[in-house]
């Protein structure tokens, strides 16, 4: 039997309203994104469209980059942003 991990539910005065809103919006927006990707895939009809490997690579790279941005935006915030910044003053000569 496997356990599934669920994100802690943040509640407010209306109970699970925040979670319910997230689920509702995430499901709707994900479905819209999937439909859009499927529409792009329909452009793969060589008898109807003229495109090459470079075009396909550009589309795929752009979509992958946006998916990476999505993951970063939704990742738990572990620091205040200072850990990513590296800065040192050099010794004066």
Secondary structure, DSSP 8 states (H G I E B T S, - for coil): -----------BTTBSHHHHHHHHHHHHHHHHHHHHHHHHHGGG-TTT----HHHHHHHHHHHHHHHHHHHHHHS---S-SGGG---------
